[in-house]
């Protein structure tokens, strides 16, 4: 802001116990001299504050006020026009002091003290002054008689008091400048916290940081290097006012850079003379770039090193405690902004992935039969509960030629997207071969060959596939490593185990076909590992025996109700423990 504005506004607010006008009045009363404070362009900042009755009378008229100010201004403008009417007080041999207000090498203003005679005023001089300013000559003569002579001792005291006041004002000016600088610094730190608002572009955030640091710290240049944890290399990610030649000077690795090592360990590193500092790795390049002093601070967020923030000056500079504290604060905010920007980008990517997974889950659920095929001899109930949006469990009910019904249940090793993709592949293969191949063992052999081409080490599929004849009197099946379905007949449980090994391991594997003659009232339960391996808080499995008991307990219910009741038994057993596996149940009741 302009100097006049500074003096008029800031000093008024800075002085405690009253305004600058009040301070001038106290000074005027102590010295019996009129006090006026001018800025560096000659404008009045405060005053005039009269120190005696003589000046008070003069200030009562506009002309008198102008005469007082002109006389004081002439004390700081000795080369002004001597014939000006406003200098009538100087012509009357009233004396004045001019005391400069300096801060460093800058002159901010001048304090004047005056309207005091060195010897008693002549009556003719008083008459002339009264006539010029339009005030009572008699009153002015009485006031002039009260004025004592301004002796050298009194002048010295007045000068010392004035100088003391100006020293105080200069200190306030410096404090004001320092306060404004601190406010700018705090504003920068605050603004850094909001750099990520509205953007996930880390590069944009870093560029803005580098520029803001240079502006608020008034340094030559700034660089931000981010740490690659895997290689220990610091990569330049943002700079302000550094040449591309300097930036391409060579790699910066922690094992060969003690400055950055110390900064990342939490130390604030001071560099007095970079071209001659033995810790500087590229001293020649620093000299060519014009870098002299520097300050280096680690970007550390919650104990984790993110990178390094460096500031450079083009001349020798000793960084003050304020500057060091500022750089630490900026580095802390920068590290948080960097980490938050990364996390925000990861969150957006995760949300995008979650939407894609949700869509994939919806597609996968459409692969599960919505309703069972119509059959006069078989009642079917089914339940499918994936652990995640997509899963590796699968069941299918396939209408086949001549009224046959294909029933399949499978479990792909693993969870999530890979398992769901294998499940979709299995469904397509099974449906294709089921329609054109009669022998179930051959169907699974062909499916196995294809699955072996699609799987990697550790991936496999357990499958049970069976075909119920149209009259519901026979089940032809093959169990490829799956949990054997339960047959409940006459209150007793039997297991359907005939088949072979899991799919996806050995492309030359062969399978055996099983035949089961069915009777009215037979109940068959197909299930995946989510029904057997469900755990409670005591790490106990639901197990096969509890599943048998659950099936027997609900056997009289309709098929769909049976799978729902078994699911409730599982939930009651598990309690609040998380479900760790997909769950699929299929119940077949022979009418």
N, C-alpha and C positions, 0 to 999 in steps of 0.2 A: 504494500500500500504506500501512497505518497507520504513524505516525512511529515507534512503539516497534519495530515489525517492521523498519523501515528501519535504525534504529540497531543493533539486535541482530544483524541478518543482514548487511546491506550493508556496514556499516563494518568488521565483522569480516573480511569478504572483501577490502575495499578496501585495508586497511592491509597494506603489505608488511613482511616481517620479523617478523610475529607478530600476535596478536589485539589487540583494543582493551583487553582485560584486561592484557595485557603492557605496553601503553603506560601504563596507569594505574599499574602497579607501578613502572615507571621514574620516573614523576612523583612518586609517593609516596616512593620512596627518595631522590630529589633534595631533596625539601622536608621529609622526616621527618614528613609529615602524611598522614592517611588520605584516599584519593581515591575518590569515588563519582560515576558518571555517571547522571543521571536523564533521562527523556524529558519532554515538555511536560505530561504528565499525572501526573508524580510517580512513575512506575514506574522501577525500577532497570534500567538497560541494562547496566552493567558495574560491578564493584566489590562490596563495598568492597575496596580495595587498601591494606593497612596500611603505614604508613611508619615505625612504631616498634614496640618490643616490648610496650609498654603496650596498644596496640590489638590486637596479635596475641593476647594473653592474653584480651582481651574477646571476640574472635571465636571462641574455642574452645568457648564455650557458646551454645546457642540464645538464651538470654536476653541474653547479652552482644552477640550479633550484632544482635538486635532493638534493643537500646539504642543501638548505634552507628548503625544505619540511621535510627532515629527522631530521633536528634540531628542527623544530616546533613539529614534531610528537614525538620526544623524550621528549618534555615538558609534554606530556600527557601519555608517556610510560617510566617512569623513570627507569624501570627495564630492558630496552632494552639493547642490546649488546654495551658496551661502546667502543669497539675497532672498530666499523664500520666506514668506511671512510666517510660516510655521516655525522658523528658527528663532523666533523672538525671545524665547527662554534662553537660548544659547547666547544671544546678544546681551542678555541681562547678566551674563557671567555665572549662570547656574552650571554646576559641574555634573559629569556623568561618568559611570564606569560601564565597560562592556566586557563580559566574561563569557568566553566561548564554551559551548556544550559539545564536547568531542567524544566519540566512541571509536577507539582505535585510530585509524587515519581518516575517519569520516567526521565532518562537522554537521551536526544535526540542528544546531541553533545557537542563539546568543541570549544571555540574560543581561539586562541593563538595569542599573541602579542610578538614581539621580534626583534632579530637582533640588539639589542642595548647594547653597553658595559657599565658596571658600572664605568670603568676607561678607559683612552685612550688606543687604541690597540697598542701593541708593533710592530715595523717594521717587526720583524721576523715572527710574527703571520700573518701579512698581506701578506708577501711574500709566506708563506706556503699556505694560502687560495687561492691566485692567481694561484699558481702552481697547486693546486689540482683541481680547477674548470676550468682552461684554459683561464683565462682572463688577461688583461694587469695589471701588478703589479704596474706600475706608476699611472694609472688611479685609481686603487683600493686604493693606498696610499693616493691620494688626497681626495677621497671620505671618507676614514676613518678619515682623519683629520677634516672633516666637522662634524663628529658625536660628538655630545656633550655627556657627561656622563649621564647615566640614573640614576638620583638621586632618593632617596626614595620618594621625593615629586612628581617627574614626574611619577614614577612607580604607585603611588597612584592614580594620575589623570587618567593614562591610564587604570588602573584596573576599576575605577569608570565608565569611558566612555564605556569600554567593557561590564561591567555588565548592564549598562543602555541599550545598544544595545540588549543584550541577553534577557533582560526583555521584550523589545519590540517584539523580535522575538517569545518569548514564548507566549505573548499575541496573536500574529498572528496565532500561532499554535492552540491555544484554539479556536480562532474565526473560523479557518478553520475546526476544528473538529465539532464545533457547526453548522457551515454552512452545512457541509456534512450530519450531522444528520437531520437538517431541510429539506435538499433535499430528504433524504430517506423518511422522514415523508410525504412530499408533494407527492413523488412518490407513496407511499402507498395509500394516499387519492385519487390520480388520478386513480390508478389501481383499487380501490374499485368500482369506477364508471363504469368500464367495466366488472365487475364480471359476469353480467347476459348475456354477449355476448355469443351466441351459446348454451345457456342452459335455460331450464325452470324449472330445478330442484332446488327448493328453498333450500333443505337440503345441496346440494353441495355448493351453494353460501354461506350459513351460516358457513359451515365448513372451507371454505377458508378464510372467514373473521376472524374467531377466530384465526386461525393460523397466518395470516398476522399481526394482532394486537399484538400478543405476540412477533413476530420477530422484528417489528419496534420499539416497546416500551420497549423491553428487560425486560419483566415482567415474572413472574413465570407461570401464567395461565390466561385464559380468558374464560368467559361464555357469551352466548347470550340467553336471555329468551324472548319469545314472549308472548304478553298479549292476553288472551282470554276475549274479551269484555263482553261476556254473564255471566261469572262466576267470573271475577276479579282475575283469577289465572294466574301466570306467569309460563309457561312451558319451561323447558330447551330444546332448539332446537340445540345448537351447543356448544362444549367446546373444549379447548385445554389444555392438561396437568392437568386434574382434574380426580380423581379416580371415578369409578362407585359408590363406597360406599358413597362418599361425595355427588354425584349427587342424590342419592336415599335417602337422609337424611330426606325428608319430603316435604309436599306441601309448596309452597310460594304463599300466597295470599296477596293482597294489604291491606286489612283491618288489617292485623297483621304484616305489614312490612313497617315501616316508611321510611327506606332507599329508597326502590323502589317507594314509594309514592312521595317522594321529587324529585327523578330522573325523574319520569314521569310528574311531574309538571314543569320541565324545569331546576331544580337545579342540579349542579354538586356536588355530594356527596363525601366527603373525609373521609376515614376510616384510622385512625392512627394505631389502634391496634384492629383488628377484634375480637380476642378471649375475649377481656375485654371491648368491646364497648357495652353498654346497648342496642343499636339499633340493634345489631346483633341477629338474631333469633336463629341460631344454633351455639352457641359459642363453645361448646365442639367439635363439628365436625370440625369447622374451625381450632381449635388448633391441632386436630389430623391430619388434612390435611396439616398443616404447613403454613397456610395462616396468614400473619401478617397485612400488609397494603393493602388498596384497593382504587379504584376510580370507581365511578358508574355514568353512564350517560344514560339518557333516549333516546330511539330511537323514535324520533318524526318527522313526515313528514307532513308538511303543517298544523301544529297545532294538528294533530291526533297522539296520543300515540300508538306506535306499539309494543314496548318492552323495554328491558333494556340491556345495555352493561356493563359488569363488568370486571375489570382487577385486578389481585392480585399479590402481591410480597411475597417472602418468608422471608423477613427481614424488619425491620422498614425502611420506605422510605417516604420522603416528596416529593410529585410530584411537579415538577417545573411548572411555567406558560406555558412553551412550551409544556410540556406533557399534561397538562390539555386542552390546545387549540387543540392539536393533537387529543385527545380522542373525543372532541366535533366535530371536523371535520370528524373523522372516523364514529362517531355515526350518523351524518347527512347523510353521504354517504351510510352508512349501511341501515338506515331507507328507503332512496330513493330506494336502490337496492332491499330491501325486497318488498316494495310496487310495484315497477316496475316488479319484477319477478311474483308477484301474478297477476298483471294486464295482463302481457304477457300470463300467463297460462290461464287466463279467456278469453283473446282475442282469443287464439288458440281454446279453447273449444267452444267459440261463433261462430268462423268461421266454425268449424266442424259441429256445430248444424245448422248453416245457410245453409251449403251444403246439409245436410240431409233434411232440410225444403224445399230447392229448388227442391230436388228430389221428395219429397212428393207432392209439388205443381204441378210438371210435371205429376205425376201419377194422381193427382186429375183432372187436366185439361183433361186428356185422358178419364175420366169418363163423361165429358161433350160431347154431340153429336157433331161430327165434321160437319156433314151435316144432314138436316132433312130428314125423310122418304119421298119417292116419293108418291105424291098424285095428282090425276087429279082435285080434288075439293077443296083442302086447300093449301094455300101458307103460308109458315112459315118463320119467321125471328127471330133470337135470338142473344143476346149479354150478355157476362159474364165478369165482372170486379171485381176480389177480391181485397180487400184493401191490404192484405199481400200476401205472396207466396201461402198460403193456406187459405181457408175461409169456412164460413158456409152457403153461398148461394149455390143453386143447382137448376138446371132444367134438365129435361129429356124428350126425344121424343122417345116413345117406339112403334116399329112396333108390332101390335097384330094380332092374327089370323083373317082371313076373311077380311083383309084390314082395320081394325080399327086402329086408332092411339091414343096412350096414351100420354097425355101432363101433365107434372108435374112441379111445381115450389115450392121451399121450402126455408125456412130460419131457420137455427139452431141458438138458442140463444148463443151469444158469438162469439169469433173470434179465429183465429189461429188453432193450432193443435187439441185441443179437439173438436172444432166445425167441423173441417174437418173429424175427425174420425166418429162423429155422422152422418155427411152427407153421408159418404161412406156406413155406415150401413143402412141408410134409402134407399139409391139407390138400394142396394142389396135386401132388403125386398120388396120394391115396385115392382121391376121387377119380383121377384119370385111370389108374390101374383097376380100381374096383369095378368099373363099368365094363371093362373089356377082358377081364381075366376071372375065371371061375375059381381056380384053386387059391385059397387064402395064403398057403405057404409060398406060392409063387409070387403073389402080390407083394408080400413083405420082402421077399428076396429082391425083387426089382426096385422097390422103394429104397431098400438098404443101399443098393449100388449107387443110386443117385445121391442119397444123403451122404455117403462116404466122400463123394466128390465135393460136397458143399461144406464139410466140417473140417475143423483143424484139430490139433491135439487137445484132448480134454473135452471136446464137444461130442455129445451123443444124445440119442433120443430113446426113451422107453415107450413102447406102444403095445396096446392091446386092441386087436381088431377082430370083430366077429360078425357073422351074418345070421340073422334070425329068419327061418323059412316063413313063407306066407301064412301057414296054418299055426305058427307058433309052437311047433312040436320039436324043433331041432335047432341047436346053435352050433355052427361051425366057427371055430375061432383059432387064433394064434397069438400067443403072448410073447412079445419080444422084450424080455427083461423088465416088464412092468410089474408093479405090485399086483399080485393075482387077485382078480375079482372074487367076491364072496357069493356063493350060492346058498341061500337059506331055503332048506327043504325039510318039512316035518320038524321044525325047531332045531335042526342041526346045520352047522356051517361046513361047506366044502369050498375048496379053492380051485380056480381054473388056471393051471400053471403050464400047460403044454405049449411049446413054442420054440424059443431059441434065445440068442443073445441080443443085446441092445443094438439099435441101428446106428450106423456111422462109424463103426470101429473096423470091421472086416468086410470088404466088398464081396468076398467069396462065401460069406456065412450062409448056411442053409437053415431052414425053419421047419418045424413039425406042425402038422395040422391036428387040432383037437376036435372031437365030436361029442356033443352033450345032448341027450334026449331030454326034452323038457316036459314038465307036467303042469297041469293047471295049479295055480297057487305058488309056483316057484317064484322066488324073488332073487334077482341078481343085482349086486351093488358093485359098480366100477368107481374107482377113486384114485386120486394122486397122493403124493407124499404129504401134502398139506393136511390130510386127514389123519395120518399115522404119526407124523413127527411134530405136531403142534405141541408147544411147550407152555407150561404155566410158570409162575414166579419161582417155584421150587426146582425148576429145570427138569421137571418130569414130563415125559412124552405121553400124549394121549394113547398111543399104542394100538396094536391090532385087537387086543382083548376088549378094550373099551369100545372100539368101533363095532366089534361083533355084538356086544351087549346093546349098543345104541340101535343097531339094525334090528335085532330081535325085539327090542322094546317098542319100536314104531312100525313093526311089520304089517300091522292091520290097517294102517293108514294108506290113502292113495299115494301113488308113486311120487308125485311132486311134493306132497306133504312129508314123505319120508326123508327126502334129501334136505328139506328145510329144517326138520326136527333134528337131524344129525348135525347140521350146521350149528343149531342152537346149543346142542350138547357140547360141541367143540368150543363155542364161545364161553359157555359157563365154566368149562374146564380151564380155559386160557385166562379168564378174568380180564384184567387190564393189561396183560402182557401183549407186546406187539405180535402181530401175525407175520411170521418170517417167510412163509412159503405160499405160493399160489394154491388155491383149493378148487378142485373140480370133483363133482359127484354126479353119477348117472345111475338111476334105478330102473330096472326092467321087471315088470310083474307080468307073469303069464296068466291070462284070463282063463 
